[in-house]
Amino acid sequence: MRQIVLDTETTGLEVSQGHRIIEIGCVEIDNRRLTGNHFHRYIRPDREIDQGAIEVHGITNEFLADKPRFDQVALDFLEFVRGAQLIIHNAPFDMGFLNSELQRWDGSQPALEGLCEVIDTLVMARSRHPGQRNNLDALCGRYGVDNSQRDLHGALLDAEILADVYLAMTGGQTTLQLSEGADNGAEGGAAGGEGIRRLDAGRAPLPVLRASAEELAAHQAQLDAIRAGSGRVLWQELAAEPASS
């Protein structure tokens, strides 16, 4: 399954007050592996950014002055996400802004939910960890994901971090490695400061070691001894039962 982990940064918190998207960051997961493909754009909003928002993401009006408007990136964005499963933390926020931008660009454009299935990792986290903090930083600590570079919010960086969190939450293809000097917090995180690292997609297949004839014979002898002592080997009894029609 092709999945897109998505995040946005905006000029403010309320789309109903005319706030706009200023950054879109997406990373692609295919068959539960990060592919390295991503979509990242800064966008000129044609309005002032709230000071409170600048303090969160550090993106200024001056920085965006020469960036494209949303209508200049809309087709590329839709091509990248179309048909994929979107993974978003607090999806109503990002989807509200994205749908607003798409409607502003083309009033006949259907809502993004009509093009993509959406998974909200905040809803998922609240279900798995009720009564706990479930923002992205808290989940990084809980699942041992390294977010040490996250001094400020950023759409692409947050999407990359959320991808690791999502794979950890859903039992994805990850492995734990001791991070030297890492301290990811104590909120249910992995002991010893372990950090999530993805397995190498080019690694050799894992070997399959089959039992030898001697090992099979010893196993059967052990089962016979159990039965001789009036014990029961339940899995053999179940296997011998006729299948129900």
N, C-alpha and C positions, 0 to 999 in steps of 0.2 A: 504494500500500500504506500502511495506517495503522500507524505505529510509535509506541511509547511508550518514551521514555528514562526509566529509573527508578533511584532511589537511596534508601537508607534510612540512618537513624542509629539506634543501639541503646544499651542500657544497658551492654553489654559485648560481648566477642568471641565467646563460646561459647553458642550456642542450647541446647546439651546441658546447660548449667549453669543453665537457666531464665532467661537474659537475654531481654529483650523489645525490641520496636521502639518508638521514641519519636518518630520523624519519617519520613514518606513524602513524597517529592517526585517528580513525574512531569511530563514535558513531551511534547507530541504533535507528531509529524512526519507529514504527509500528502503523498504524492507527492514526498518528499525536501524538503519545506519545513516549517519550524516554523510552526505555525498560530497560536500564541499561547494555545492552550488548555492548561491545566495542572491537576494535582491536587496539593494540598499540605495536609498535616495534621500537627500536633503531637499526640502521643498520650500519655496518662497511663499509665505501665506498672505501677503498683501494686507497685513494688519500687525499691530504691535503685539509683542509677546509679553505676557504678564511677568512682572518681576519675580513673583513666587515660582513661576514655571522655570525661569532662567536659573534660579537657585537650585532647582532639581536636576535639570539636564545640561545646563551650561551653554545652551545654544542661544545666540544673540541675533537681533535684527540685522546687525552689520554683517554677520557671517552668512546670513541667508540672502543678502541683497542680490547676488549674482546667480542664485540657484534657480532651477526651473520651477514653474508653477505646476500644480497637480495635473492640469489638463495635458501637460507635456509628458507626463510619466504614466498616465492612467492606463493606456493600452499595454505598455510593457508590464505593469503591475498585474493586470487582469490575465495576461498571457502566462505569467509566472505561477499564479495561484489557481487558475481555473481547473476545476475537477479534483483538486487536492483536498485533503482533510486539514483544516486549519486548527492549529493548537495555539491558544491564546490564554494568558493569565488575566482574569477579569475581562472576559470577552465582550460584555455589553459596552464597555468603555470604548475599546478600539473599534468594534463593529459599528457603533453609533457614529464615530468620526469618519470611518471609511465610507459608510453608506451616505453620509451627508456630502462628502467630497464627490462621490460618484454621481449623486443626483445633481449637484451643482454643475458638474461637467456635462452630463447628459441626462436630461429629465426622464428619458425613457429607459434608462439603465435599471435593470432589476436589482434588488438587494443582493448583497454578497452571499447571504445565506442560501439564495437560489442557485448559486454556482458552486458552493463548497459546503461540506459538512463542517461543523464547528465543535471543537472540544474545549471546554473552559477548565483549565487546570486549577483555578481557584475553587470552583465547585467540587472538583475531584479531591483537592486537598482538604477542604472543609469536611467532606464525607469521611475521609480517612483519618483525619486528626481533629475531631470536634473539640471546640473550646480552646484550641491553641492558635498561636499566631501563624498565619499561612501566607504572608507576603513572600516575595521571591527571596529576600535575604534569609528569612526564617527557614524556608524550604532548603536553601543551600546548606545551612547549618545542619538541618535534620538529616539530609541525604549525603552529606560530605562532599558537596560540589564546590569547587574553588571559585569564589567570587571576589578574590582579593584585588582584582583590577577595577572593581566597580565603585570608584569614588563618586561618580555622577551617573545618572541614568543615561542610557543611550540605546536606541532601538535595536541596532544590530547586535551590540554586546549583550543586551538583555535577552534577545532571541536566542543567542548562542548558549547563554547560561540556562534559559528555560528548557532548551532542547536536552541538556544533560539532566536537568531535574526531572523532566517528563520521562526520559528513558529509565532513570532510577526509580521513579514512582511506579512505573508499569513493568518493572522487571526486564528492562531492555538489555541490549548487548553491552554491558559495562563491566569493568573489573575494578577492584579497589587496590590502590597502591598507596603506601605510606608516603605522605608529603613531608619533606624535611622541614621541620620548624613550623609546620602548619598548625593552626588552632582554629577550627571551624566552629567553635562554640559548643555549648553543652546541651542545647535544646533538642535532645533525642538524636544527636548527630552520631556519625560513626566513631567508634572509640579509637583513640590514638591519633586523631587528626587525619584519617584516611580521606583521600580525594578520589573522585570519579574520573576514570580514564577510559576512553573507548578502546575496544579491541581493534587491532590492526586488520583492516579489510583484506590485506594481502597475505595474511598468515597461512601456514600450511594447515590442512585438515587435521583435526585431532585424531590420534591413533585409536583404533578399536582393538582391545585385547580380549580375545576369546578364550574361554576355559579349555584347558587341555583334556584329553581323554582320562588321564589320571585324576584330574580335579573333578570331572563330572562323576567318575566312579566313586570318589570319596564323598561327594555331595549326596549321591544316591544311597550310599551306605549309612550316612547320617540320618537320612529320612527313614530308612528301614528300621534303624535303631529306635527312632522316636515312636514309630508305629508299634514296634515290638513291646515297648513299655506302656502300651495302652494310651499313648499320646495321639493327637490328631494333627494331620497336616492339612490345614483348612484350604489352602490355595489349590492343592491337588484335588480335594473333594469338590470344590467349586468347578474346577476345570473339567471334571468327569461328569458333571450334571448335564443332561440333555438341554439344548437351547429351547426356550419357550417359543411357541408358535405365535 
